[in-house]
Every structure is written in C-alpha cells, then in structure tokens.
Amino acid sequence: MTEHLKLRVTGMTCGGCENAITFTLMQLAGVQQVKASREQESVEVTYDSAQVSKDKIAHAVTDLGYEVAA
C-alpha cells in the first residue's frame, strides 16, 4: 500500500545534505519518491508500507547524522 510520510528533520545546511538524504532513502526497497527541503526542515517520502516501515525510513535519516523530530 502506497503511503506518504512527512518528517521534520533538523541539521540540513545545504543542497548536499538534501541530496545525501534523498540518495540514501531512494536505496531503500519500497521508497518511490523523496523530497528533502532544508528551508522547510522536512523530508517527504512516498513509499510502499508492505516493503519498508516508517521507522526504517526515520532510522536511515538519523544514521546519516540528522535529527528527526517526533
């Protein structure tokens, strides 16, 4: 089932940060689209919940060194 997730992410300071998050999340099976915005401090993800969980997506972002707000 296709779902949409919007995470509040702090610590992005440049386009390279946005690209790093986008690239990493697109490597996860089930992730279909990623839009990272440092200006809005957000990451929006469209994904297949049968293949990847919200927690796995959030952990992938925090593993890169960014903070995901609850």
mmCIF file as gemmi writes it, N, C-alpha and C atoms, coordinates in Angstrom:
data_model
loop_
_atom_site.group_PDB
_atom_site.id
_atom_site.type_symbol
_atom_site.label_atom_id
_atom_site.label_alt_id
_atom_site.label_comp_id
_atom_site.label_asym_id
_atom_site.label_entity_id
_atom_site.label_seq_id
_atom_site.pdbx_PDB_ins_code
_atom_site.Cartn_x
_atom_site.Cartn_y
_atom_site.Cartn_z
_atom_site.occupancy
_atom_site.B_iso_or_equiv
_atom_site.pdbx_formal_charge
_atom_site.auth_seq_id
_atom_site.auth_asym_id
_atom_site.pdbx_PDB_model_num
ATOM 1 N N . MET Axp A 1 ? 0.839 -1.185 0 1 0 ? 1 A 1
ATOM 2 C CA . MET Axp A 1 ? 0 0 0 1 0 ? 1 A 1
ATOM 3 C C . MET Axp A 1 ? 0.882 1.246 0 1 0 ? 1 A 1
ATOM 4 N N . THR Axp A 2 ? 0.626 2.148 -0.913 1 0 ? 2 A 1
ATOM 5 C CA . THR Axp A 2 ? 1.412 3.373 -1.01 1 0 ? 2 A 1
ATOM 6 C C . THR Axp A 2 ? 0.976 4.348 0.073 1 0 ? 2 A 1
ATOM 7 N N . GLU Axp A 3 ? 1.967 4.865 0.803 1 0 ? 3 A 1
ATOM 8 C CA . GLU Axp A 3 ? 1.709 5.835 1.859 1 0 ? 3 A 1
ATOM 9 C C . GLU Axp A 3 ? 2.628 7.034 1.69 1 0 ? 3 A 1
ATOM 10 N N . HIS Axp A 4 ? 2.282 8.102 2.404 1 0 ? 4 A 1
ATOM 11 C CA . HIS Axp A 4 ? 3.069 9.334 2.368 1 0 ? 4 A 1
ATOM 12 C C . HIS Axp A 4 ? 3.481 9.67 3.797 1 0 ? 4 A 1
ATOM 13 N N . LEU Axp A 5 ? 4.753 10.007 3.957 1 0 ? 5 A 1
ATOM 14 C CA . LEU Axp A 5 ? 5.294 10.333 5.269 1 0 ? 5 A 1
ATOM 15 C C . LEU Axp A 5 ? 6.007 11.677 5.185 1 0 ? 5 A 1
ATOM 16 N N . LYS Axp A 6 ? 5.745 12.541 6.16 1 0 ? 6 A 1
ATOM 17 C CA . LYS Axp A 6 ? 6.463 13.808 6.24 1 0 ? 6 A 1
ATOM 18 C C . LYS Axp A 6 ? 7.172 13.851 7.589 1 0 ? 6 A 1
ATOM 19 N N . LEU Axp A 7 ? 8.499 13.962 7.533 1 0 ? 7 A 1
ATOM 20 C CA . LEU Axp A 7 ? 9.317 14.017 8.735 1 0 ? 7 A 1
ATOM 21 C C . LEU Axp A 7 ? 9.875 15.416 8.915 1 0 ? 7 A 1
ATOM 22 N N . ARG Axp A 8 ? 9.931 15.874 10.154 1 0 ? 8 A 1
ATOM 23 C CA . ARG Axp A 8 ? 10.631 17.13 10.452 1 0 ? 8 A 1
ATOM 24 C C . ARG Axp A 8 ? 12.077 16.746 10.742 1 0 ? 8 A 1
ATOM 25 N N . VAL Axp A 9 ? 12.988 17.255 9.925 1 0 ? 9 A 1
ATOM 26 C CA . VAL Axp A 9 ? 14.397 16.883 10.019 1 0 ? 9 A 1
ATOM 27 C C . VAL Axp A 9 ? 15.233 18.143 10.215 1 0 ? 9 A 1
ATOM 28 N N . THR Axp A 10 ? 16.041 18.153 11.277 1 0 ? 10 A 1
ATOM 29 C CA . THR Axp A 10 ? 16.933 19.282 11.518 1 0 ? 10 A 1
ATOM 30 C C . THR Axp A 10 ? 18.372 18.865 11.257 1 0 ? 10 A 1
ATOM 31 N N . GLY Axp A 11 ? 19.187 19.856 10.951 1 0 ? 11 A 1
ATOM 32 C CA . GLY Axp A 11 ? 20.604 19.603 10.713 1 0 ? 11 A 1
ATOM 33 C C . GLY Axp A 11 ? 21.013 19.711 9.263 1 0 ? 11 A 1
ATOM 34 N N . MET Axp A 12 ? 20.046 19.838 8.349 1 0 ? 12 A 1
ATOM 35 C CA . MET Axp A 12 ? 20.389 20.023 6.937 1 0 ? 12 A 1
ATOM 36 C C . MET Axp A 12 ? 20.827 21.475 6.739 1 0 ? 12 A 1
ATOM 37 N N . THR Axp A 13 ? 22.013 21.659 6.143 1 0 ? 13 A 1
ATOM 38 C CA . THR Axp A 13 ? 22.527 23.01 5.975 1 0 ? 13 A 1
ATOM 39 C C . THR Axp A 13 ? 22.768 23.404 4.525 1 0 ? 13 A 1
ATOM 40 N N . CYS Axp A 14 ? 22.68 22.447 3.601 1 0 ? 14 A 1
ATOM 41 C CA . CYS Axp A 14 ? 22.999 22.755 2.205 1 0 ? 14 A 1
ATOM 42 C C . CYS Axp A 14 ? 22.331 21.752 1.271 1 0 ? 14 A 1
ATOM 43 N N . GLY Axp A 15 ? 22.48 21.998 -0.011 1 0 ? 15 A 1
ATOM 44 C CA . GLY Axp A 15 ? 21.935 21.085 -1.006 1 0 ? 15 A 1
ATOM 45 C C . GLY Axp A 15 ? 22.553 19.701 -0.928 1 0 ? 15 A 1
ATOM 46 N N . GLY Axp A 16 ? 23.794 19.631 -0.482 1 0 ? 16 A 1
ATOM 47 C CA . GLY Axp A 16 ? 24.445 18.334 -0.323 1 0 ? 16 A 1
ATOM 48 C C . GLY Axp A 16 ? 23.751 17.478 0.724 1 0 ? 16 A 1
ATOM 49 N N . CYS Axp A 17 ? 23.26 18.127 1.769 1 0 ? 17 A 1
ATOM 50 C CA . CYS Axp A 17 ? 22.503 17.411 2.807 1 0 ? 17 A 1
ATOM 51 C C . CYS Axp A 17 ? 21.217 16.842 2.217 1 0 ? 17 A 1
ATOM 52 N N . GLU Axp A 18 ? 20.516 17.668 1.46 1 0 ? 18 A 1
ATOM 53 C CA . GLU Axp A 18 ? 19.284 17.217 0.82 1 0 ? 18 A 1
ATOM 54 C C . GLU Axp A 18 ? 19.563 16.039 -0.107 1 0 ? 18 A 1
ATOM 55 N N . ASN Axp A 19 ? 20.631 16.155 -0.888 1 0 ? 19 A 1
ATOM 56 C CA . ASN Axp A 19 ? 20.992 15.087 -1.821 1 0 ? 19 A 1
ATOM 57 C C . ASN Axp A 19 ? 21.372 13.801 -1.097 1 0 ? 19 A 1
ATOM 58 N N . ALA Axp A 20 ? 22.099 13.91 0.007 1 0 ? 20 A 1
ATOM 59 C CA . ALA Axp A 20 ? 22.519 12.728 0.768 1 0 ? 20 A 1
ATOM 60 C C . ALA Axp A 20 ? 21.305 11.98 1.309 1 0 ? 20 A 1
ATOM 61 N N . ILE Axp A 21 ? 20.348 12.724 1.849 1 0 ? 21 A 1
ATOM 62 C CA . ILE Axp A 21 ? 19.136 12.097 2.381 1 0 ? 21 A 1
ATOM 63 C C . ILE Axp A 21 ? 18.335 11.468 1.245 1 0 ? 21 A 1
ATOM 64 N N . THR Axp A 22 ? 18.162 12.2 0.164 1 0 ? 22 A 1
ATOM 65 C CA . THR Axp A 22 ? 17.399 11.682 -0.974 1 0 ? 22 A 1
ATOM 66 C C . THR Axp A 22 ? 18.033 10.404 -1.514 1 0 ? 22 A 1
ATOM 67 N N . PHE Axp A 23 ? 19.342 10.424 -1.733 1 0 ? 23 A 1
ATOM 68 C CA . PHE Axp A 23 ? 20.042 9.255 -2.27 1 0 ? 23 A 1
ATOM 69 C C . PHE Axp A 23 ? 19.902 8.056 -1.347 1 0 ? 23 A 1
ATOM 70 N N . THR Axp A 24 ? 20.12 8.271 -0.059 1 0 ? 24 A 1
ATOM 71 C CA . THR Axp A 24 ? 20.061 7.173 0.91 1 0 ? 24 A 1
ATOM 72 C C . THR Axp A 24 ? 18.668 6.56 0.977 1 0 ? 24 A 1
ATOM 73 N N . LEU Axp A 25 ? 17.648 7.396 1.044 1 0 ? 25 A 1
ATOM 74 C CA . LEU Axp A 25 ? 16.289 6.871 1.148 1 0 ? 25 A 1
ATOM 75 C C . LEU Axp A 25 ? 15.844 6.171 -0.13 1 0 ? 25 A 1
ATOM 76 N N . MET Axp A 26 ? 16.295 6.656 -1.277 1 0 ? 26 A 1
ATOM 77 C CA . MET Axp A 26 ? 15.914 6.02 -2.539 1 0 ? 26 A 1
ATOM 78 C C . MET Axp A 26 ? 16.526 4.621 -2.675 1 0 ? 26 A 1
ATOM 79 N N . GLN Axp A 27 ? 17.551 4.316 -1.876 1 0 ? 27 A 1
ATOM 80 C CA . GLN Axp A 27 ? 18.161 2.984 -1.9 1 0 ? 27 A 1
ATOM 81 C C . GLN Axp A 27 ? 17.335 1.957 -1.133 1 0 ? 27 A 1
ATOM 82 N N . LEU Axp A 28 ? 16.398 2.415 -0.301 1 0 ? 28 A 1
ATOM 83 C CA . LEU Axp A 28 ? 15.564 1.504 0.476 1 0 ? 28 A 1
ATOM 84 C C . LEU Axp A 28 ? 14.486 0.903 -0.422 1 0 ? 28 A 1
ATOM 85 N N . ALA Axp A 29 ? 14.328 -0.414 -0.352 1 0 ? 29 A 1
ATOM 86 C CA . ALA Axp A 29 ? 13.28 -1.083 -1.123 1 0 ? 29 A 1
ATOM 87 C C . ALA Axp A 29 ? 11.924 -0.541 -0.701 1 0 ? 29 A 1
ATOM 88 N N . GLY Axp A 30 ? 11.106 -0.182 -1.671 1 0 ? 30 A 1
ATOM 89 C CA . GLY Axp A 30 ? 9.766 0.318 -1.383 1 0 ? 30 A 1
ATOM 90 C C . GLY Axp A 30 ? 9.634 1.823 -1.421 1 0 ? 30 A 1
ATOM 91 N N . VAL Axp A 31 ? 10.759 2.545 -1.332 1 0 ? 31 A 1
ATOM 92 C CA . VAL Axp A 31 ? 10.689 4.014 -1.399 1 0 ? 31 A 1
ATOM 93 C C . VAL Axp A 31 ? 10.545 4.42 -2.856 1 0 ? 31 A 1
ATOM 94 N N . GLN Axp A 32 ? 9.521 5.218 -3.133 1 0 ? 32 A 1
ATOM 95 C CA . GLN Axp A 32 ? 9.211 5.604 -4.503 1 0 ? 32 A 1
ATOM 96 C C . GLN Axp A 32 ? 9.615 7.034 -4.835 1 0 ? 32 A 1
ATOM 97 N N . GLN Axp A 33 ? 9.531 7.927 -3.848 1 0 ? 33 A 1
ATOM 98 C CA . GLN Axp A 33 ? 9.843 9.333 -4.094 1 0 ? 33 A 1
ATOM 99 C C . GLN Axp A 33 ? 10.285 9.981 -2.794 1 0 ? 33 A 1
ATOM 100 N N . VAL Axp A 34 ? 11.265 10.899 -2.908 1 0 ? 34 A 1
ATOM 101 C CA . VAL Axp A 34 ? 11.767 11.619 -1.741 1 0 ? 34 A 1
ATOM 102 C C . VAL Axp A 34 ? 11.914 13.091 -2.113 1 0 ? 34 A 1
ATOM 103 N N . LYS Axp A 35 ? 11.473 13.965 -1.211 1 0 ? 35 A 1
ATOM 104 C CA . LYS Axp A 35 ? 11.694 15.407 -1.386 1 0 ? 35 A 1
ATOM 105 C C . LYS Axp A 35 ? 12.226 15.937 -0.061 1 0 ? 35 A 1
ATOM 106 N N . ALA Axp A 36 ? 13.498 16.305 -0.045 1 0 ? 36 A 1
ATOM 107 C CA . ALA Axp A 36 ? 14.128 16.859 1.151 1 0 ? 36 A 1
ATOM 108 C C . ALA Axp A 36 ? 14.26 18.37 0.98 1 0 ? 36 A 1
ATOM 109 N N . SER Axp A 37 ? 13.923 19.122 2.026 1 0 ? 37 A 1
ATOM 110 C CA . SER Axp A 37 ? 13.995 20.579 1.975 1 0 ? 37 A 1
ATOM 111 C C . SER Axp A 37 ? 14.647 21.114 3.247 1 0 ? 37 A 1
ATOM 112 N N . ARG Axp A 38 ? 15.816 21.71 3.088 1 0 ? 38 A 1
ATOM 113 C CA . ARG Axp A 38 ? 16.481 22.292 4.267 1 0 ? 38 A 1
ATOM 114 C C . ARG Axp A 38 ? 15.752 23.54 4.732 1 0 ? 38 A 1
ATOM 115 N N . GLU Axp A 39 ? 15.151 24.291 3.798 1 0 ? 39 A 1
ATOM 116 C CA . GLU Axp A 39 ? 14.425 25.51 4.167 1 0 ? 39 A 1
ATOM 117 C C . GLU Axp A 39 ? 13.209 25.186 5.032 1 0 ? 39 A 1
ATOM 118 N N . GLN Axp A 40 ? 12.512 24.116 4.698 1 0 ? 40 A 1
ATOM 119 C CA . GLN Axp A 40 ? 11.318 23.733 5.445 1 0 ? 40 A 1
ATOM 120 C C . GLN Axp A 40 ? 11.63 22.735 6.555 1 0 ? 40 A 1
ATOM 121 N N . GLU Axp A 41 ? 12.892 22.341 6.669 1 0 ? 41 A 1
ATOM 122 C CA . GLU Axp A 41 ? 13.319 21.335 7.648 1 0 ? 41 A 1
ATOM 123 C C . GLU Axp A 41 ? 12.426 20.101 7.578 1 0 ? 41 A 1
ATOM 124 N N . SER Axp A 42 ? 12.222 19.605 6.347 1 0 ? 42 A 1
ATOM 125 C CA . SER Axp A 42 ? 11.343 18.454 6.196 1 0 ? 42 A 1
ATOM 126 C C . SER Axp A 42 ? 11.848 17.5 5.124 1 0 ? 42 A 1
ATOM 127 N N . VAL Axp A 43 ? 11.412 16.261 5.262 1 0 ? 43 A 1
ATOM 128 C CA . VAL Axp A 43 ? 11.643 15.243 4.255 1 0 ? 43 A 1
ATOM 129 C C . VAL Axp A 43 ? 10.3 14.563 4.021 1 0 ? 43 A 1
ATOM 130 N N . GLU Axp A 44 ? 9.855 14.576 2.765 1 0 ? 44 A 1
ATOM 131 C CA . GLU Axp A 44 ? 8.606 13.923 2.401 1 0 ? 44 A 1
ATOM 132 C C . GLU Axp A 44 ? 8.93 12.671 1.603 1 0 ? 44 A 1
ATOM 133 N N . VAL Axp A 45 ? 8.308 11.563 1.986 1 0 ? 45 A 1
ATOM 134 C CA . VAL Axp A 45 ? 8.61 10.279 1.366 1 0 ? 45 A 1
ATOM 135 C C . VAL Axp A 45 ? 7.312 9.591 0.95 1 0 ? 45 A 1
ATOM 136 N N . THR Axp A 46 ? 7.282 9.119 -0.283 1 0 ? 46 A 1
ATOM 137 C CA . THR Axp A 46 ? 6.209 8.26 -0.759 1 0 ? 46 A 1
ATOM 138 C C . THR Axp A 46 ? 6.796 6.858 -0.817 1 0 ? 46 A 1
ATOM 139 N N . TYR Axp A 47 ? 6.108 5.896 -0.188 1 0 ? 47 A 1
ATOM 140 C CA . TYR Axp A 47 ? 6.681 4.562 -0.056 1 0 ? 47 A 1
ATOM 141 C C . TYR Axp A 47 ? 5.602 3.489 0.008 1 0 ? 47 A 1
ATOM 142 N N . ASP Axp A 48 ? 6.027 2.252 -0.196 1 0 ? 48 A 1
ATOM 143 C CA . ASP Axp A 48 ? 5.146 1.095 -0.094 1 0 ? 48 A 1
ATOM 144 C C . ASP Axp A 48 ? 5.308 0.509 1.3 1 0 ? 48 A 1
ATOM 145 N N . SER Axp A 49 ? 4.27 0.619 2.11 1 0 ? 49 A 1
ATOM 146 C CA . SER Axp A 49 ? 4.355 0.182 3.503 1 0 ? 49 A 1
ATOM 147 C C . SER Axp A 49 ? 4.5 -1.336 3.639 1 0 ? 49 A 1
ATOM 148 N N . ALA Axp A 50 ? 4.256 -2.077 2.572 1 0 ? 50 A 1
ATOM 149 C CA . ALA Axp A 50 ? 4.464 -3.529 2.604 1 0 ? 50 A 1
ATOM 150 C C . ALA Axp A 50 ? 5.95 -3.871 2.494 1 0 ? 50 A 1
ATOM 151 N N . GLN Axp A 51 ? 6.761 -2.909 2.035 1 0 ? 51 A 1
ATOM 152 C CA . GLN Axp A 51 ? 8.184 -3.162 1.824 1 0 ? 51 A 1
ATOM 153 C C . GLN Axp A 51 ? 9.097 -2.457 2.818 1 0 ? 51 A 1
ATOM 154 N N . VAL Axp A 52 ? 8.674 -1.316 3.33 1 0 ? 52 A 1
ATOM 155 C CA . VAL Axp A 52 ? 9.525 -0.542 4.238 1 0 ? 52 A 1
ATOM 156 C C . VAL Axp A 52 ? 8.64 0.157 5.268 1 0 ? 52 A 1
ATOM 157 N N . SER Axp A 53 ? 9.15 0.273 6.492 1 0 ? 53 A 1
ATOM 158 C CA . SER Axp A 53 ? 8.379 0.899 7.57 1 0 ? 53 A 1
ATOM 159 C C . SER Axp A 53 ? 8.79 2.358 7.779 1 0 ? 53 A 1
ATOM 160 N N . LYS Axp A 54 ? 7.915 3.091 8.466 1 0 ? 54 A 1
ATOM 161 C CA . LYS Axp A 54 ? 8.226 4.48 8.827 1 0 ? 54 A 1
ATOM 162 C C . LYS Axp A 54 ? 9.485 4.526 9.687 1 0 ? 54 A 1
ATOM 163 N N . ASP Axp A 55 ? 9.611 3.568 10.615 1 0 ? 55 A 1
ATOM 164 C CA . ASP Axp A 55 ? 10.775 3.534 11.495 1 0 ? 55 A 1
ATOM 165 C C . ASP Axp A 55 ? 12.071 3.336 10.712 1 0 ? 55 A 1
ATOM 166 N N . LYS Axp A 56 ? 12.046 2.461 9.717 1 0 ? 56 A 1
ATOM 167 C CA . LYS Axp A 56 ? 13.253 2.213 8.923 1 0 ? 56 A 1
ATOM 168 C C . LYS Axp A 56 ? 13.66 3.473 8.155 1 0 ? 56 A 1
ATOM 169 N N . ILE Axp A 57 ? 12.673 4.188 7.645 1 0 ? 57 A 1
ATOM 170 C CA . ILE Axp A 57 ? 12.954 5.434 6.929 1 0 ? 57 A 1
ATOM 171 C C . ILE Axp A 57 ? 13.56 6.458 7.893 1 0 ? 57 A 1
ATOM 172 N N . ALA Axp A 58 ? 12.963 6.63 9.056 1 0 ? 58 A 1
ATOM 173 C CA . ALA Axp A 58 ? 13.471 7.585 10.049 1 0 ? 58 A 1
ATOM 174 C C . ALA Axp A 58 ? 14.874 7.201 10.509 1 0 ? 58 A 1
ATOM 175 N N . HIS Axp A 59 ? 15.118 5.912 10.734 1 0 ? 59 A 1
ATOM 176 C CA . HIS Axp A 59 ? 16.449 5.466 11.171 1 0 ? 59 A 1
ATOM 177 C C . HIS Axp A 59 ? 17.504 5.719 10.098 1 0 ? 59 A 1
ATOM 178 N N . ALA Axp A 60 ? 17.138 5.586 8.836 1 0 ? 60 A 1
ATOM 179 C CA . ALA Axp A 60 ? 18.087 5.846 7.761 1 0 ? 60 A 1
ATOM 180 C C . ALA Axp A 60 ? 18.521 7.32 7.774 1 0 ? 60 A 1
ATOM 181 N N . VAL Axp A 61 ? 17.589 8.211 8.111 1 0 ? 61 A 1
ATOM 182 C CA . VAL Axp A 61 ? 17.915 9.64 8.185 1 0 ? 61 A 1
ATOM 183 C C . VAL Axp A 61 ? 18.809 9.92 9.387 1 0 ? 61 A 1
ATOM 184 N N . THR Axp A 62 ? 18.472 9.355 10.55 1 0 ? 62 A 1
ATOM 185 C CA . THR Axp A 62 ? 19.284 9.593 11.742 1 0 ? 62 A 1
ATOM 186 C C . THR Axp A 62 ? 20.661 8.949 11.611 1 0 ? 62 A 1
ATOM 187 N N . ASP Axp A 63 ? 20.758 7.837 10.899 1 0 ? 63 A 1
ATOM 188 C CA . ASP Axp A 63 ? 22.068 7.212 10.677 1 0 ? 63 A 1
ATOM 189 C C . ASP Axp A 63 ? 23.008 8.109 9.874 1 0 ? 63 A 1
ATOM 190 N N . LEU Axp A 64 ? 22.434 9.039 9.105 1 0 ? 64 A 1
ATOM 191 C CA . LEU Axp A 64 ? 23.246 9.996 8.353 1 0 ? 64 A 1
ATOM 192 C C . LEU Axp A 64 ? 23.708 11.167 9.224 1 0 ? 64 A 1
ATOM 193 N N . GLY Axp A 65 ? 23.175 11.248 10.455 1 0 ? 65 A 1
ATOM 194 C CA . GLY Axp A 65 ? 23.599 12.304 11.36 1 0 ? 65 A 1
ATOM 195 C C . GLY Axp A 65 ? 22.618 13.448 11.523 1 0 ? 65 A 1
ATOM 196 N N . TYR Axp A 66 ? 21.424 13.298 10.963 1 0 ? 66 A 1
ATOM 197 C CA . TYR Axp A 66 ? 20.401 14.317 11.089 1 0 ? 66 A 1
ATOM 198 C C . TYR Axp A 66 ? 19.421 13.926 12.185 1 0 ? 66 A 1
ATOM 199 N N . GLU Axp A 67 ? 18.712 14.9 12.717 1 0 ? 67 A 1
ATOM 200 C CA . GLU Axp A 67 ? 17.771 14.629 13.798 1 0 ? 67 A 1
ATOM 201 C C . GLU Axp A 67 ? 16.345 14.655 13.251 1 0 ? 67 A 1
ATOM 202 N N . VAL Axp A 68 ? 15.602 13.601 13.567 1 0 ? 68 A 1
ATOM 203 C CA . VAL Axp A 68 ? 14.193 13.519 13.179 1 0 ? 68 A 1
ATOM 204 C C . VAL Axp A 68 ? 13.371 13.86 14.408 1 0 ? 68 A 1
ATOM 205 N N . ALA Axp A 69 ? 12.573 14.928 14.308 1 0 ? 69 A 1
ATOM 206 C CA . ALA Axp A 69 ? 11.734 15.352 15.428 1 0 ? 69 A 1
ATOM 207 C C . ALA Axp A 69 ? 10.517 14.434 15.531 1 0 ? 69 A 1
ATOM 208 N N . ALA Axp A 70 ? 10.113 14.167 16.744 1 0 ? 70 A 1
ATOM 209 C CA . ALA Axp A 70 ? 8.947 13.291 16.968 1 0 ? 70 A 1
ATOM 210 C C . ALA Axp A 70 ? 7.661 13.999 16.636 1 0 ? 70 A 1
